[in-house]
Amino acid sequence: MTQLDLFGETKQQQFDTWVHTPFGRWVAENFIREAYNWYVLRGQRVGATFVWERLRWILLNKEWSEATRPPPDEEYRLNNNYRPYMARFAVERESRLEGCFEFRAVDKPKKKRPVFVKEGTVITR
């Protein structure tokens, strides 16, 4: 699967495809593990952003054990496109994470805002 294969799909469909790739599975497993460690074992609520940034730190600094090593032969990076979907996925997979994250609506249409071009002329995006 390449990034071009993901065009034309909704973000949820893109996530559903991506999470079944080797790196997507690695992210999902480690996202659930990190959230579980903070919420269930330590009793602290955390945000999806916190867990996502922790995974970025692990990837950047290569702080993994042999058991949690990402798929070999490629360098991976995390962007923010799938973060809200990953939190929902984690709660679906691990029921003990219920209450760990607050959820907001995703994929809602953006409001058109006026843009001022020059004196007295208004156009919308």
One Martini backbone bead per residue (centre of mass of N, CA, C, O) as a GRO file, in nm:
protein
  125
    1MET     BB    1   0.096   0.036   0.023
    2THR     BB    2   0.024   0.362  -0.062
    3GLN     BB    3  -0.063   0.686  -0.038
    4LEU     BB    4  -0.225   0.688  -0.309
    5ASP     BB    5  -0.436   0.467  -0.213
    6LEU     BB    6  -0.588   0.681  -0.006
    7PHE     BB    7  -0.726   0.830  -0.208
    8GLY     BB    8  -1.084   0.894  -0.181
    9GLU     BB    9  -1.099   0.854   0.116
   10THR     BB   10  -1.171   0.847   0.416
   11LYS     BB   11  -1.020   0.865   0.714
   12GLN     BB   12  -1.141   0.607   0.823
   13GLN     BB   13  -1.062   0.427   0.581
   14GLN     BB   14  -0.761   0.482   0.598
   15PHE     BB   15  -0.723   0.372   0.881
   16ASP     BB   16  -0.832   0.082   0.832
   17THR     BB   17  -0.599   0.020   0.639
   18TRP     BB   18  -0.343   0.104   0.805
   19VAL     BB   19  -0.384  -0.077   1.072
   20HIS     BB   20  -0.306  -0.347   0.879
   21THR     BB   21  -0.031  -0.277   0.881
   22PRO     BB   22   0.263  -0.322   1.024
   23PHE     BB   23   0.281  -0.034   1.147
   24GLY     BB   24  -0.012  -0.008   1.246
   25ARG     BB   25   0.008  -0.242   1.446
   26TRP     BB   26   0.234  -0.126   1.615
   27VAL     BB   27   0.089   0.128   1.702
   28ALA     BB   28  -0.156  -0.002   1.834
   29GLU     BB   29  -0.011  -0.174   2.046
   30ASN     BB   30   0.150   0.072   2.176
   31PHE     BB   31  -0.086   0.251   2.242
   32ILE     BB   32  -0.226   0.056   2.431
   33ARG     BB   33   0.010   0.013   2.625
   34GLU     BB   34   0.050   0.308   2.714
   35ALA     BB   35  -0.238   0.364   2.810
   36TYR     BB   36  -0.249   0.135   3.014
   37ASN     BB   37  -0.011   0.222   3.193
   38TRP     BB   38  -0.149   0.492   3.279
   39TYR     BB   39  -0.451   0.418   3.347
   40VAL     BB   40  -0.450   0.135   3.491
   41LEU     BB   41  -0.175   0.127   3.660
   42ARG     BB   42  -0.170   0.456   3.751
   43GLY     BB   43  -0.455   0.622   3.731
   44GLN     BB   44  -0.415   0.801   3.462
   45ARG     BB   45  -0.521   1.026   3.260
   46VAL     BB   46  -0.503   1.046   2.904
   47GLY     BB   47  -0.412   1.154   2.600
   48ALA     BB   48  -0.370   1.095   2.273
   49THR     BB   49  -0.135   1.290   2.241
   50PHE     BB   50   0.050   1.171   2.451
   51VAL     BB   51   0.079   0.889   2.325
   52TRP     BB   52   0.173   0.980   2.045
   53GLU     BB   53   0.430   1.127   2.148
   54ARG     BB   54   0.555   0.878   2.275
   55LEU     BB   55   0.588   0.726   2.007
   56ARG     BB   56   0.769   0.931   1.877
   57TRP     BB   57   0.996   0.904   2.084
   58ILE     BB   58   1.054   0.607   2.037
   59LEU     BB   59   1.127   0.638   1.734
   60LEU     BB   60   1.347   0.859   1.754
   61ASN     BB   61   1.516   0.694   2.003
   62LYS     BB   62   1.497   0.387   1.995
   63GLU     BB   63   1.286   0.281   2.250
   64TRP     BB   64   1.315  -0.049   2.219
   65SER     BB   65   1.242  -0.365   2.223
   66GLU     BB   66   1.226  -0.662   2.079
   67ALA     BB   67   0.911  -0.682   2.130
   68THR     BB   68   0.873  -0.352   2.021
   69ARG     BB   69   0.965  -0.361   1.741
   70PRO     BB   70   0.955  -0.240   1.452
   71PRO     BB   71   0.942  -0.278   1.146
   72PRO     BB   72   1.166  -0.348   0.923
   73ASP     BB   73   1.346  -0.149   0.676
   74GLU     BB   74   1.214   0.118   0.802
   75GLU     BB   75   1.110   0.454   0.822
   76TYR     BB   76   0.911   0.609   1.068
   77ARG     BB   77   0.612   0.817   1.092
   78LEU     BB   78   0.402   1.046   1.272
   79ASN     BB   79   0.097   1.170   1.226
   80ASN     BB   80  -0.228   1.327   1.298
   81ASN     BB   81  -0.455   1.178   1.131
   82TYR     BB   82  -0.502   0.905   1.343
   83ARG     BB   83  -0.537   0.972   1.643
   84PRO     BB   84  -0.853   0.962   1.696
   85TYR     BB   85  -0.883   0.669   1.585
   86MET     BB   86  -0.690   0.526   1.781
   87ALA     BB   87  -0.848   0.577   2.039
   88ARG     BB   88  -1.100   0.421   1.952
   89PHE     BB   89  -0.959   0.155   1.890
   90ALA     BB   90  -0.847   0.105   2.175
   91VAL     BB   91  -1.124   0.087   2.320
   92GLU     BB   92  -1.231  -0.150   2.150
   93ARG     BB   93  -0.991  -0.351   2.227
   94GLU     BB   94  -0.976  -0.205   2.532
   95SER     BB   95  -1.204  -0.177   2.782
   96ARG     BB   96  -1.014  -0.052   3.016
   97LEU     BB   97  -1.007   0.240   2.850
   98GLU     BB   98  -1.254   0.338   2.954
   99GLY     BB   99  -1.217   0.694   3.010
  100CYS     BB  100  -0.935   0.794   2.902
  101PHE     BB  101  -1.096   0.940   2.673
  102GLU     BB  102  -1.189   1.212   2.480
  103PHE     BB  103  -1.456   1.277   2.252
  104ARG     BB  104  -1.488   1.395   1.924
  105ALA     BB  105  -1.566   1.506   1.639
  106VAL     BB  106  -1.519   1.374   1.313
  107ASP     BB  107  -1.540   1.477   0.988
  108LYS     BB  108  -1.634   1.758   0.990
  109PRO     BB  109  -1.738   2.020   0.843
  110LYS     BB  110  -1.620   2.310   0.740
  111LYS     BB  111  -1.638   2.632   0.778
  112LYS     BB  112  -1.707   2.908   0.609
  113ARG     BB  113  -1.487   3.175   0.565
  114PRO     BB  114  -1.415   3.484   0.540
  115VAL     BB  115  -1.223   3.662   0.288
  116PHE     BB  116  -1.009   3.929   0.264
  117VAL     BB  117  -0.882   4.095  -0.010
  118LYS     BB  118  -1.021   4.384  -0.045
  119GLU     BB  119  -1.181   4.648  -0.040
  120GLY     BB  120  -1.505   4.524   0.024
  121THR     BB  121  -1.412   4.233  -0.053
  122VAL     BB  122  -1.589   3.917  -0.051
  123ILE     BB  123  -1.493   3.581   0.004
  124THR     BB  124  -1.511   3.232  -0.024
  125ARG     BB  125  -1.384   2.902   0.024
   0.00000   0.00000   0.00000
